[in-house]
């Protein structure tokens, strides 16, 4: 049986570092995709770019310097005190 805590505390920011949010008591079973969706709502991130095209976001785990997969669980990927940066997906050459 694991003695690890069942909840985590993290911080999240947008790429400009102007919007910041601290979250505590995260459920480890939640997927990173679900966490990102919750963060987008809580941080009031734009759903579309300036041309009206829908934006999709992903999370970068600063501790490891990598992008998290939406299917990873919070308990597998994150540790208390982690910082996530929400980044919009950029498609080069899209119109």
N, C-alpha and C positions, 0 to 999 in steps of 0.2 A: 504494500500500500504506500502511496506517495505521501510525503509530508509537505510537499510543495503547496503554497497557497492556491486557492481556487480562483482568486481574482488578482488583477494587476492594476498598476497605476502608470500611465504614460503621458507624454506631451505630444501634441501635434501642431504643425504650423503649415502655412502655405509657402510656396516657393519664394515669395518676397519677404517672408518672415514678419509681415504686418499683421496677420491674423494668427493668434495662438490660442490653444485650448488645452487644458489639463483634464484628463479623464482618470477616474479611479473606479475600482470595483468592476473592471472589465471581466466578462466571462471568458474563460479559456476556450470554451467550445465554439465561440463565435468565429466565423471565418474572417480573414482579412478583407475580403470583398464586402461583407456586411459592415465591418468596422469603417471602411472607407465611405460607404454610403451614409452611415450615421454621422461621420465627421463632416461630410459635405453639407448636410443639412444644418448641423449645429454651427458650423463656421460660415454659413451662408455663402458658399462658393458658387460662382456663376455656372449655370448649366449649359451655356452656349458661349461661343466666342463672339467677337465684335461683328462678324459676318452672319451671325445667327446659326452657325453650325453647332450641333451638339458636342459638348466636351465629355470625354471620358477621363477619369483620373486613376492614378496608381499611387502606391505609397512606397517611399524610400526609407529604409531602416538605416538611420545615420550610424548607429553603432557598428554595423557590418558593411556599410557602404553599398548596399544592394537593394534592388527593387523586390518587393514582396509579391508573391503570387496570390491572386484572389482566393484560391482554394486552400491556402495554408490556414491553420487555425491560430488564433491569438496565442494560445498556450504553447504551441510549437515554435512560433516565430519570435515572440516578444518576451522581454524581461521587464520587471518594474524599473522605472526610470528611463526607459527608452524614449527616443525622440523620433517621430515620424514626420516626413515632409510629404505633403500632398502635391503631386505634379500632374498637370494635364498631359495627356498623350498628344504628341505632335506628329502629324503625318507630313513628311516632307513632300512638297510638290502637289499637295491636294488643293483642289479648287472649290 
